[in-house]
Amino acid sequence: GLDGGLNTGVVATRAMTGGTPAGTQLDYDLFQDAARSIFWGDTFGVDTQASVGTGAAQAFTVFGRIPSGQSPNPGSYADTVTATVFF
């Protein structure tokens, strides 16, 4: 599962902060599929990625999208998303 990040509690719309002046917000979403139709959240069995553990490292691709219609200030934006493994 992937949580909502540091800047919001709503998983379906996360937010990066940064820009000039500092603290400007830029909304974004994370998805499980390339079509960006399945949100990736942290509610077990609802919006988490299922897999079978093998004991070996596994890689998962995360797809992102920044919704249009935003007017962010110039600069770098960042957020920290925590991954949780349920077993």
Solvent accessible surface area in square Angstrom, and as a share of the most:
residue,aa,sasa,rsa
1,G,15,0.15
2,L,17,0.09
3,D,42,0.22
4,G,8,0.07
5,G,14,0.14
6,L,134,0.67
7,N,53,0.27
8,T,37,0.22
9,G,75,0.72
10,V,92,0.53
11,V,33,0.19
12,A,43,0.34
13,T,56,0.32
14,R,0,0.00
15,A,2,0.01
16,M,34,0.15
17,T,49,0.29
18,G,16,0.16
19,G,13,0.12
20,T,98,0.57
21,P,95,0.60
22,A,96,0.74
23,G,57,0.55
24,T,28,0.16
25,Q,100,0.44
26,L,17,0.08
27,D,39,0.20
28,Y,18,0.07
29,D,13,0.07
30,L,24,0.12
31,F,3,0.01
32,Q,36,0.16
33,D,32,0.17
34,A,66,0.51
35,A,82,0.63
36,R,79,0.29
37,S,82,0.53
38,I,91,0.46
39,F,83,0.35
40,W,14,0.05
41,G,0,0.00
42,D,55,0.28
43,T,72,0.42
44,F,144,0.60
45,G,69,0.66
46,V,118,0.68
47,D,29,0.15
48,T,24,0.14
49,Q,72,0.32
50,A,92,0.71
51,S,65,0.42
52,V,124,0.71
53,G,68,0.66
54,T,104,0.61
55,G,89,0.85
56,A,69,0.54
57,A,110,0.85
58,Q,79,0.35
59,A,104,0.80
60,F,96,0.40
61,T,89,0.52
62,V,67,0.38
63,F,49,0.20
64,G,36,0.35
65,R,108,0.40
66,I,92,0.47
67,P,48,0.30
68,S,111,0.72
69,G,83,0.80
70,Q,57,0.25
71,S,111,0.72
72,P,58,0.37
73,N,53,0.27
74,P,110,0.69
75,G,56,0.53
76,S,100,0.64
77,Y,39,0.15
78,A,67,0.52
79,D,36,0.19
80,T,77,0.45
81,V,47,0.27
82,T,76,0.44
83,A,71,0.55
84,T,62,0.36
85,V,122,0.70
86,F,83,0.34
87,F,234,0.97
